[in-house]
Amino acid sequence: MRRRKIISFEYDFRPPETNRYGLTNEDLNRRWSNPNRVLHPVIYHAKGLMEYCSRVLHRPIHVFVDYHGHSRRKNVFLFGCSRSGSWSAADRDKPDQPAQYLMLPRLMQKTSPAFALPLCSFKVERNKESTARVAIWRQLGVARSYTMESSFCGCDQGPLAGLHLDTVHLRNVGRDFCQALAFLKDINDNWILDKSTNNQEDCCPLECVRKKSIRPKFIADESNEENTDDLSSTCDSEDSSSAD
């Protein structure tokens, strides 16, 4: 069903010589805002393909996901982008549309036992402007531009609690993500819940994610513990342990 409804492109951006840096000793995760054709060819051409689809073919990019590993936090979660959570006053002055970027994380929470919605963050920090997530959101106008973080530490919730995530678990997360995409239906460039698919219940994502939840405790949080009922303030800083 997904292949009939959605055209997807997948690229492997991992440099062969290291985990994160290229032959030019540059962090390739910070070259998306203005990639060089010679120094960053994969990023340059991948971004060019997306621009061509959007601006020449008039086939907009509906979802962009950058897959990463996280060395400190557990479970699987998403970093997204919102105008209300942006460092830029110009972004905050524009009306926000939370349903556009919150719907997919909410569906992932419903389909994937490894996914933790309370860990998701939709802040746009100034030092993240050159990441894939923010560059695609800002320059191509993709409201559903995410970084999906999968923990190196494992899970602490549900049936996977206490387990490390192996390749089978990660494949299952990929399957769950495809299922979440299949639950959505594109109507006039506005993605809504496809109620005809598996009888999914109505979803109000903004209310779902603002329900009170206890934020899991991390090493850096021991001196400043607090609970929150606002998802935009969860994961206050996308720390350096994330490649986003």
N, C-alpha and C positions, 0 to 999 in steps of 0.2 A: 504493500500500500504506500509506504513512504517513497519508493522509487517512482511510483506513478504520479505522486503529488508534488515531489520536491526534487529539484536538481541540486546535487551537492558536489563540492570540490574539496579535496583533502590534500594537504601538503605536509611534508615532514621538514621542519625547520631546524632540526637538531644539527649543529655543526659536527662533523665526523671526528674532529680532534679533541673537542671538549664538550662539557655539558651545556655551556651557555655562551662562550666567547668564540668568535670566528678567528680566521687567520690574521686579521688586522688587529687583534687584541681588543675588539669592541664588543660590548654587550649587545647582541643582536636583538634582544627584547626591547631595546631602547632606540631602534632605528626605523620605526614604522612611520613616523611623521614625515620624514624626508629621506627615504632610502636612496643610496647611490647605485646606479645600474651596474657598475664594475665591482664595487666593494660588497654590496649586499644584493646579489642578483636574484635570489629566490624571493626575498621580501619585495624587491622592486617589481618583479613580474607578477607575483601573486596579487599585489595591490593594484597593478595595472589592469589585470584581468577583471577585478571587481569594479574598477572605475569604468572599464569598457562596457561591462554588463549594465551598469547603472545609467551611464550617461549617453552611451551610443545605442545600445540595444533596448534601452528603457525597460530593463528587467532588474528591478531593485533587489538588493541583497536583503533578505528578510531576517536571517540569523547568522551571526558570526561568532565562532567559539574558538578560543585559543586554549589548548589543553596543556596544563602544567602539573608539576608535583609540588607538594608543600611539606616542608620538613618539620614543622612545629605543631600545626593544628591537625586535628583528627577528622575523619569522615571525608565526604566529598561535598563541595560547595561552589558557589559562583560569585565572582566579582562582576558587577554590571556598572552601568552609567545612568545617572539621573541629573537633570538640571538643578533640582532642589538641593542636591548633595555636592554640587560643584564648587570648586574654589573660586571660580570666576563670577563676579557680580553680574556680568552680561548674561551668563547662563541662567542665573537665579532669577533674573528679571523676566525670563520667558516662561510661559505656562508649561508645567510638567504634565506628563501623561503616564502615571505610574502603572496603569494596567498593561501598557505595552511591554515594559521590561520586567514586571513582576509575575506575569502569567506563567512563563516558562519555568522559573524556579519553583513556583507553587505546584505545577504539574510534576516536576521532578521529585518533589517531596512526596507526592502521592504514588509515584511509580517506582522509585528506587529506595531500597532499605538503607543504602549507604549514604544517601543525600541528607544534609543537615541544613534546613532552611534558616534557622537562627544564626548560622555562621555567615550567611550571605551579606555582602555589603555593596552599596550602589553609590559610593562616594567617588568623586572625580578629583583627585589630588593633583596639584601643580606638577609634582615630580613624576607623575605618571603620564604626562601628555604625549610622550613619544612611544608609549607601549601600543601594542596592536589593538587592545580593547578600546582605549580612548581615541587613538588616531582614526580607527574605522568609524567609531561613533560620531566623532566631530567632523571629519572631512568627508565622509560618505553618507552621513545622516542615518546610520543603522541604529535604530533605537534598541534592538536586542543584540548588542555587542557585549560578549562576556569573556571572562577567563574562567575556565573550569579547573578548580584545584582538587587534586586527588592526594590524600595524605600518604606520606611515607611511613607514618606511625601506625596506621590502622584505624579502626572504628571503636567508638565507645557508646553505641546506641543500637537498639533493636537486635535482630538475629545475628548481626555481625560484630556485636560488642566483644572486645578483647581479641579480635582477629586482625592480622595484617592483611592488607589488600594485595592479593596475588593477581596473576594475569586473568584468571577466570572471573574474579570479582570485577576487574576493570572492563572486561568484555561485557559483563552483565550491566555495568553502568552505561556503556555505550548503547546496548540494546534498550535500556530504560529511557535513555535520552531520545533515541529514535521513536520510541513509543510516545513520549511526551510531544514530540513534533507532530506525530500523526493525529494527536488529539486536537490540534489547532487547524483552523480553516481560514484561508485568506479571502476576505471580502473587501474589495476596493482598497487594497493595501493596508487594511486594518485587520490584524489577526485576532480572532475570537475563538472561544471554545467551541469545538465541533460536538454538539450534543448528540449527534447521531452515532458517535463512535463509542462503543462499549458502554453506553448509558452513563457517561461521566456526569457527576452532579454539577450544579451551578457553582461557579467559583468567583468569589470577589477577592482578588489577590491582595488588595490594599488592606482589607480587614483581616485576611488570613495572617499576613506577616506581622501585623501590629498587635496580635494577641501577646499577652505577657508570656515570656519564656525566660528561663534561667540560662544565662550565657555560660558555656563551659569554661572551666578555669585553665589558664595557660601559665607557663612559667613566668612570663613577663607581667602577668596580671596579679601576682601574689600580693603586691604592695598597694594595689588599687582595684579592689574587687567591687563590682556593682552589678545589679540587674538592670535590664532595660526593657521598655515596651515599644521602642521605636527601632525598627530594623535599620534605618539609615545611620543610627549611632552605634550599631553593633559592629564589632571588628574595627575599632576606631582607627587603626592604622594598618594598612596592608604592608606588613613588615618585610624586611629584606629577605626573610626566609622564603617568601613567595617570589617566583620568577616574573610575576606580572609587573 
